[in-house]
Amino acid sequence: MASEPGYIGTVRIRNRLVMSPMISNMADPDGNTNENHISYLEERAKGGAGLIITEYTYVDRRSGIGSRNQMGMYDERQIPKFSRLTERIHAHGAKIFVQLVHAGAKAIGAINEYKIAPSKTNFDPSVREMDASDIEDVISAYRKAANIAERSGFDGIEIHGAHGYLVDEFLSPWWNKRTDRYGGSFENRIRFAQEVIDAVRSEVDIPVGIRISLYEDEEDGYSPDYGMKIAESIRNIDYVHVSAGNNEPPGSSASFYSPHAHIFQKLRGSTGKTLIVAGSITAREDVDLVLSAADFVAVGRAMLADPYFPMKIITGKGEIRPCIRCNQGCRNLAYGEVRCTVNPYFVVPEPRKIYKGEVVVVGAGVKGLEASLYAAKSGLKVVIYEKEDRIGGQINSIFDASKAREFRQLLDYYGRTIKKYGIDVRLGERYSGDGIYCLPDTVYPDLPDKDEIWIDSNVYMYHDLALRYAAEHKVYLSSYSLTSLDRARRKAYANIARKAGVTIVDTADHYDVSIHDRNQYDIYQAMLSGIEAMRSHIAASENEYL
């Protein structure tokens, strides 16, 4: 099913796998694309995606920008640059849609001239309620952006009507408190979205769709039934793309604490329209499940972890580097560019030169395993020595059941991949000869064995240790400790920790462990360290290996 071509409007998509729109922060400060941004999207087109949907792209520079270095579409002088993007995607047989957005109340105050929304809410007191002139200006901005998109070679347009941005703010009773023709009833709340769609439709002759939140994760947010009503009621569109969420997590980027394909599981019947479904789709079985009822499946983080996820799904060949739904690198977007905790090749190049020879690696934790794979891809014969009886190092000691289940997929991947490359793994053997020693660069101290334990650390390990020690000790965890977690993971973890007996406190007079590490040693850092160690070794021994 995933390999079958499908249609969105009149546009033929080569397969049913869509790269979901994800913030990258890789565009230029003026919203233009650039070589790094193009290469990032192009790699996913090479990897077999049938359709690429760009990250949310603002239509108004005065009030619509939602993130730093967000792509923007607002001036016809941008057409040459965007044309380069679409040409590069098309060269690999994929189609590309642009997702257009106005951030509304979620616009960044330091970047935008002013902030507007359908209504004033407690979300941000500085937001101004939109009048008729504001509404007309924003619709006009969408129309202009659509014109630029079509002239730049984009194959379609998606209106972002989800996640608490402006269109969704009109759709959602949580946001929309208006009493005029744009609020007060369901028919009035969908009016703005319909007017945006109709305006875009009048400007272009390419498919137009909308992304909506199927449900909101607020205590008083709307339900899947309301989301389905939106999907059924919006007219003049070629497809509906369902995601989830408003302000509260988990939304579409759910962590390992949520089920896979969680949005799909809340669908209610049929929308009567071409349907794309997103939400924690990271494995073959997730794809098959969603495509049992939807027309297309939107894959986000799994294509960050492995750009060739679509091709591997379709052909059934190749080991998929798994997304572990940790929401670390991919959600660290306040000031950073998109990264992936399990994919170091965002910042280091794949091996390009083939050598001959043998290398010994000591340590089969993540650092050693990634170093070994890099060496094997470079043509070297690899022997790994590991004193323990299994690969994985510190991942094997994870106590949190949800985290352990997802993270151990990474060890399964390594196990299969090192076998594929013929890497000789010698478990339960200590080694002290020449080789690349891949022991952890940083070892954080364990917790003390005492009745009361006080923790103040953003290091991920201590979240896990807090749960482990809470079974027999009184554990106190500072609220600062949760700041390294994205909102989805933080909320779920806090609930689990409290149920386990962990007390979360704002401040304390004393902590047994107080470690604040902005660049903590995690899976990603271990992978980078292992690759760098192997690259340095190969460079120093290049004559020997030629």
Secondary structure as GFF3:
##gff-version 3
##sequence-region A 1 546
A	DSSP	beta_strand	6	8	.	.	.	ID=ss1
A	DSSP	beta_strand	11	13	.	.	.	ID=ss2
A	DSSP	beta_strand	17	19	.	.	.	ID=ss3
A	DSSP	alpha_helix	35	46	.	.	.	ID=ss4
A	DSSP	beta_strand	51	58	.	.	.	ID=ss5
A	DSSP	three_ten_helix	76	78	.	.	.	ID=ss6
A	DSSP	alpha_helix	79	90	.	.	.	ID=ss7
A	DSSP	beta_strand	95	101	.	.	.	ID=ss8
A	DSSP	three_ten_helix	104	106	.	.	.	ID=ss9
A	DSSP	beta_strand	116	117	.	.	.	ID=ss10
A	DSSP	beta_strand	128	129	.	.	.	ID=ss11
A	DSSP	alpha_helix	132	151	.	.	.	ID=ss12
A	DSSP	beta_strand	156	161	.	.	.	ID=ss13
A	DSSP	alpha_helix	166	171	.	.	.	ID=ss14
A	DSSP	alpha_helix	186	189	.	.	.	ID=ss15
A	DSSP	alpha_helix	191	203	.	.	.	ID=ss16
A	DSSP	beta_strand	208	213	.	.	.	ID=ss17
A	DSSP	alpha_helix	224	233	.	.	.	ID=ss18
A	DSSP	beta_strand	239	243	.	.	.	ID=ss19
A	DSSP	three_ten_helix	264	266	.	.	.	ID=ss20
A	DSSP	beta_strand	275	277	.	.	.	ID=ss21
A	DSSP	alpha_helix	284	290	.	.	.	ID=ss22
A	DSSP	beta_strand	296	299	.	.	.	ID=ss23
A	DSSP	alpha_helix	301	305	.	.	.	ID=ss24
A	DSSP	alpha_helix	309	315	.	.	.	ID=ss25
A	DSSP	three_ten_helix	329	331	.	.	.	ID=ss26
A	DSSP	three_ten_helix	344	346	.	.	.	ID=ss27
A	DSSP	beta_strand	358	362	.	.	.	ID=ss28
A	DSSP	alpha_helix	366	377	.	.	.	ID=ss29
A	DSSP	beta_strand	381	386	.	.	.	ID=ss30
A	DSSP	three_ten_helix	393	397	.	.	.	ID=ss31
A	DSSP	alpha_helix	401	420	.	.	.	ID=ss32
A	DSSP	beta_strand	424	427	.	.	.	ID=ss33
A	DSSP	beta_strand	436	437	.	.	.	ID=ss34
A	DSSP	beta_strand	452	457	.	.	.	ID=ss35
A	DSSP	alpha_helix	460	470	.	.	.	ID=ss36
A	DSSP	beta_strand	474	478	.	.	.	ID=ss37
A	DSSP	three_ten_helix	479	484	.	.	.	ID=ss38
A	DSSP	alpha_helix	487	500	.	.	.	ID=ss39
A	DSSP	beta_strand	503	505	.	.	.	ID=ss40
A	DSSP	beta_strand	513	515	.	.	.	ID=ss41
A	DSSP	alpha_helix	523	540	.	.	.	ID=ss42
A	DSSP	alpha_helix	542	545	.	.	.	ID=ss43
###
